[in-house]
Amino acid sequence: MRFNSELFGLEFSRSPDALWHSSVETFDVAVDGAPAGRISLDMHPRPAKYKHAANFGYKPGAAGKQETHSVLVCNFPDPATSQGPALMEHREVVTYFHEFGHLVHSLMRGRVPWARLGRPVEFDFIEAPSQFLEQWIFDHDVLRRFARHVGTGEPISEQMVERLRTARDFGRGVQTQRAVFLSMASLEFHDRDPADLDTTRVWRELAKEWSPVEIDPETRFEASWTHMPGYAASYYTYSLSRAIAESLSSGMTAGLLDTRQTRRYRDLVLAQGGLKPALDLVHEFLGRPHDLGAFRSWLA
């Protein structure tokens, strides 16, 4: 939270309000000193709780009418139940930054005049701010602020961060092809007549053309595809948003810790909500239209 405060000019003040569980922490948020809403952090697992990580809108915002209240629901190690320090793996920290990207976006876009425009007009832009914020958690200058050896307290080395980046980049082409396969499947499921739709048959047909690996014929992935209810035919947003996120990253020409640029990004992209088409917002931030050049470099 302190890091996001620095990047985006946010101030978090703990609220005493109790919500649905005693472990949930709530904070009032100000942007450049002006009230901007509230967030609640439900960070640790417990019985019957949602098992993944997501940002949920608890109350939509509209400037001058109602302040945003968004909730981050995660399942990170709980200090109260851990034997020893409640350590997070790097992948969990990446998840936290991804979801916090959604959280900051929801706070900022909740300041537009109309609640309906308090989200991007195009749903397929929704993952761009979250994937953009993931960039910071692979930056050594960022990680060394808090990533320390549990025994010695020594900050993470630049060599270790480089290994993290190498592991992240390994198999990127295969991962991207799988995302394309999933995107094609979500579109095809919603394009077929549901009266005689056999999702397993369609899944296997598409796998022959689009999957980068052979599909086990005994699996039924589509039956447990948790993104399907929320994203429906728009699963392709992950791939499109990744391309946009890489364009946004290319605009950070003075490095990821240049707060002049992060505040411009906050005001020109996040805070506009659906007042303008998403690619117009990206254009204003970059000073040029979005293109696939940065995405191609990322994929190479």
C-alpha positions in Angstrom: 0.0 0.0 0.0 2.8 2.4 0.8 4.3 1.8 -2.7 1.0 2.5 -4.4 0.7 5.6 -2.3 4.0 6.8 -3.7 3.1 5.9 -7.3 -0.4 7.4 -7.4 -0.6 10.0 -4.7 -2.9 7.8 -2.5 -3.4 8.2 1.3 -4.8 5.3 3.3 -6.4 5.9 6.7 -7.5 2.9 8.7 -11.3 2.8 9.4 -12.6 1.1 12.6 -15.7 -0.1 10.8 -16.3 -3.8 11.1 -17.6 -5.6 8.0 -18.3 -9.3 7.4 -15.3 -10.7 9.3 -13.0 -9.5 12.0 -9.9 -10.1 9.9 -11.1 -7.7 7.2 -9.3 -4.3 7.2 -10.9 -1.2 5.8 -9.3 2.0 4.8 -10.5 5.4 3.8 -8.6 6.6 0.7 -7.7 10.1 -0.4 -6.1 11.1 -3.7 -3.8 14.2 -3.5 -5.6 14.9 -0.2 -9.2 14.7 -1.6 -11.5 11.9 -0.4 -11.8 9.2 -3.0 -13.6 6.3 -1.4 -12.8 3.2 0.6 -11.2 -0.1 0.2 -11.4 -3.3 2.3 -8.8 -6.0 2.3 -9.9 -9.6 3.0 -6.5 -11.2 2.6 -6.4 -14.6 4.4 -8.2 -17.9 3.9 -10.9 -19.2 6.1 -13.6 -21.9 5.7 -16.3 -21.3 3.0 -14.5 -18.3 1.7 -13.9 -17.5 -2.0 -10.7 -19.5 -2.9 -8.9 -17.3 -5.4 -7.9 -13.6 -5.7 -10.1 -10.9 -7.1 -11.2 -7.3 -6.7 -14.9 -6.8 -6.2 -17.0 -3.7 -6.4 -18.8 -3.3 -3.1 -20.3 0.1 -3.9 -19.9 2.0 -7.2 -18.8 5.6 -7.1 -20.1 8.7 -8.7 -18.5 12.1 -8.2 -20.5 14.3 -5.7 -23.1 11.5 -5.1 -21.5 8.4 -3.7 -17.9 7.3 -3.0 -16.5 4.1 -4.3 -16.0 1.1 -2.0 -14.0 -1.8 -3.5 -12.8 -5.0 -1.9 -9.7 -7.0 -2.5 -10.3 -10.7 -1.7 -7.2 -12.9 -1.5 -6.0 -16.1 0.2 -2.4 -15.2 1.3 -0.7 -16.9 4.3 -2.2 -15.8 7.6 0.3 -14.7 10.3 -2.3 -15.7 12.9 -2.2 -19.4 11.8 1.3 -19.8 10.4 4.0 -21.7 12.2 6.8 -19.1 11.9 6.7 -16.1 9.5 3.8 -15.9 7.1 5.9 -15.9 3.9 4.6 -15.1 0.5 6.0 -16.6 -2.7 6.9 -14.2 -5.5 4.0 -15.4 -7.6 1.6 -14.4 -4.8 3.2 -10.9 -4.7 2.6 -10.7 -8.4 -1.0 -11.7 -7.8 -1.3 -9.0 -5.1 0.0 -6.3 -7.4 -2.3 -7.5 -10.3 -5.4 -7.3 -8.1 -4.3 -4.0 -6.5 -4.1 -2.6 -10.1 -7.8 -3.4 -10.4 -8.4 -1.8 -7.0 -6.6 1.5 -7.9 -8.5 1.6 -11.2 -11.8 1.2 -9.5 -11.0 4.0 -7.0 -9.9 6.4 -9.7 -12.7 5.7 -12.2 -15.3 6.0 -9.3 -14.7 9.8 -9.4 -16.5 10.3 -12.8 -19.9 12.0 -12.7 -22.0 9.0 -13.7 -21.8 5.5 -12.1 -22.4 3.8 -15.4 -19.2 5.4 -16.8 -17.3 4.5 -13.7 -15.8 1.5 -15.6 -14.2 1.4 -19.0 -16.8 1.4 -21.9 -14.9 -1.5 -23.4 -14.8 -4.5 -21.1 -11.8 -5.8 -23.0 -9.7 -3.0 -21.5 -10.4 -4.1 -17.9 -7.2 -6.3 -17.5 -4.8 -3.7 -18.9 -4.2 -1.6 -15.7 -3.8 -4.8 -13.6 -1.3 -6.4 -16.0 0.5 -3.1 -16.3 1.1 -2.9 -12.5 2.6 -6.4 -12.5 5.7 -4.8 -14.2 6.7 -3.2 -11.0 7.1 -6.4 -9.0 9.8 -7.6 -11.4 11.9 -4.5 -10.9 14.9 -4.7 -8.5 14.5 -1.1 -7.3 11.0 -2.0 -6.2 11.6 -5.5 -4.8 14.7 -4.5 -2.7 12.5 -2.2 -0.6 10.7 -5.1 1.0 11.9 -8.5 -0.3 14.4 -9.6 2.3 15.9 -12.9 3.4 13.8 -14.2 6.3 16.9 -15.1 8.3 19.5 -12.4 7.6 17.3 -9.5 6.5 19.5 -9.1 3.4 17.6 -7.4 0.5 16.9 -9.5 -2.6 19.9 -9.3 -5.1 19.7 -8.0 -8.6 20.8 -11.5 -9.8 17.9 -13.1 -8.1 15.5 -10.6 -9.7 17.0 -11.3 -13.1 16.3 -15.0 -12.5 12.7 -14.2 -11.6 12.4 -12.3 -14.9 14.0 -15.2 -16.8 11.5 -17.7 -15.2 8.6 -15.3 -16.0 9.7 -15.1 -19.7 10.3 -18.8 -20.2 7.7 -20.4 -22.5 6.0 -17.1 -23.1 5.1 -18.1 -26.7 3.4 -21.3 -25.5 1.5 -19.3 -22.8 0.4 -16.8 -25.3 -0.8 -19.5 -27.7 -2.8 -21.1 -24.9 -4.4 -17.7 -24.2 -5.4 -17.5 -27.8 -6.8 -21.0 -27.6 -8.9 -20.1 -24.5 -10.1 -17.0 -26.3 -11.2 -18.9 -29.3 -13.0 -21.4 -27.1 -14.9 -18.7 -25.2 -16.0 -17.1 -28.4 -17.1 -20.4 -30.0 -19.1 -21.5 -26.9 -21.1 -18.3 -27.2 -21.5 -18.4 -30.9 -23.0 -21.9 -31.1 -26.7 -22.7 -30.7 -27.0 -23.8 -27.0 -29.7 -26.3 -27.9 -27.2 -28.8 -29.1 -24.0 -27.4 -27.8 -21.5 -30.1 -26.7 -18.8 -28.1 -25.0 -16.4 -31.0 -24.7 -16.6 -31.8 -28.4 -16.1 -28.2 -29.3 -13.2 -27.9 -26.9 -11.4 -30.9 -28.5 -12.1 -29.6 -32.0 -10.6 -26.3 -31.2 -7.6 -27.8 -29.4 -6.5 -29.6 -32.5 -6.1 -26.2 -34.3 -5.3 -23.8 -31.5 -3.8 -25.6 -28.4 0.0 -25.5 -28.1 -0.1 -28.9 -26.4 -2.1 -32.1 -26.8 -5.2 -32.2 -24.7 -5.8 -35.2 -22.4 -9.1 -36.7 -23.7 -10.2 -37.6 -20.1 -10.2 -34.0 -19.0 -13.2 -31.6 -19.0 -11.5 -28.2 -18.5 -14.5 -26.2 -19.6 -16.5 -27.6 -16.8 -14.3 -25.9 -14.2 -13.3 -22.8 -16.2 -13.8 -20.2 -13.4 -13.5 -17.2 -15.7 -16.3 -18.3 -18.0 -19.2 -17.0 -15.9 -17.7 -13.5 -15.5 -16.0 -13.1 -18.9 -18.3 -15.1 -21.1 -17.2 -14.6 -24.7 -14.7 -11.9 -23.7 -11.9 -14.0 -22.4 -9.7 -12.5 -25.1 -9.4 -9.4 -22.9 -6.4 -11.0 -21.3 -4.5 -11.1 -24.5 -5.7 -7.7 -25.8 -5.0 -6.1 -22.4 -1.5 -7.6 -22.3 -0.8 -5.9 -25.6 -2.1 -2.6 -24.2 -0.2 -3.0 -21.0 3.0 -3.4 -22.9 2.3 -0.2 -24.8 1.7 1.6 -21.5 5.0 0.2 -20.2 6.8 1.6 -23.2 5.7 5.1 -22.0 7.7 4.8 -18.8 10.8 6.1 -20.5 12.5 7.3 -17.3 11.9 4.1 -15.4 9.0 2.6 -13.4 9.6 4.8 -10.4 9.1 8.1 -12.3 6.2 9.4 -10.3 5.6 12.2 -12.8 4.6 9.6 -15.4 2.7 7.4 -12.9 0.6 10.4 -11.9 0.0 11.3 -15.6 -1.1 7.6 -16.1 -3.4 7.9 -13.1 -5.1 11.1 -14.4 -5.1 10.4 -18.2 -6.0 6.7 -18.1 -7.3 5.4 -14.8 -9.4 8.4 -13.7 -11.2 8.8 -16.9 -13.3 5.6 -16.6 -15.6 5.3 -19.6 -15.6 9.0 -20.4 -13.6 8.3 -23.5 -12.7 5.2 -25.5 -9.9 3.3 -23.9 -7.5 3.5 -26.8 -8.0 7.3 -26.8 -6.9 7.4 -23.2 -3.8 5.3 -24.1 -3.1 7.7 -27.0 -3.2 10.7 -24.7 -0.8 9.0 -22.2 1.7 7.9 -24.8 1.4 10.8 -27.1 0.9 8.4 -30.0 -1.6 5.7 -31.0 -1.4 2.2 -29.4 0.3 -0.3 -31.7 1.6 -3.9 -31.3 5.3 -3.0 -31.4 5.8 -3.3 -27.6 3.8 -6.5 -27.5 5.9 -8.0 -30.3 9.1 -7.1 -28.4 7.6 -8.7 -25.3 6.7 -11.8 -27.2 10.1 -12.2 -29.0 
